[in-house]
Each structure stands twice: as C-alpha cells, then as structure tokens.
Amino acid sequence: MSEVCPTCGLPKDLCMCEAIAKEEQQIMIKVMKRRFGKIATIVEGLDEKTINLKDLAKKLKSKLACGGTAKNGVIELQGNHSDKIREELVKLGFTESSIIVKSFLNPHEKNY
C-alpha cells in the first residue's frame, strides 16, 4: 500500500499539494544592479516548505542558460531575465496573475 500525504490525505502518487501551492504563491521578480555593475534577476515570494527551490532554480538556470543560486527563500539568477522567467514559471504551473515584475535599473542604462 502506498504512503498517504499528511497534508492532503491522498496517496503520495496522487498528491496535489505542490500544484495547489503553486497557485497560491505571490511571486515577485526583481531586476537589480549588483556589485561591479552586474545585472541580477531575483525571484522572491516562493514558499520553501511546499516548493523545492533548488530544483526550481536548476530548471530556470537550464532553460535560461545562466548561472545562479537558491538560498534563504530567494532564487538569484545572473543577467536580466524578467520576461523569460515569467514565461517559464507559467509553463511550470504558476499562475500568471500572481507574478509581479519590478525593475530597479536606471531607465537610461542598457539592459543586457
């Protein structure tokens, strides 16, 4: 007999906890200028308990062909990927209405 999920009460192979958690997230994508003039894209607002951040960061880094890390409940990617990250998160099951994109760059600078 298969194990039962303690959260939803369904068998582990039918568990919907992660899918439900993806719909409830309020995700904020920020583009910031870091040290030495490097651009970084930061994804915040993901719940570490219900979503595997390291796995999500690995998928995003692979799809966007960039470096990055997942730590302290935040995914940080190298470069400006704000539009592409939104598309990828929607493909991975997050709702588009719960994703907010903000840019903290000077509007006169080039976005690489």
Buried (B, 14 or more C-beta within 10 A) or exposed (E): EEEEBEBEEEEEEEBEBEEEBBEEBEBBBBBBBEEEEEBBBBBBBBEEEBBEBEEBBBBBBEBBEBEBBBEEEBBBBBBBBBEBBBEBBEEEEBBEEBBEBEBEBEEEEEEE
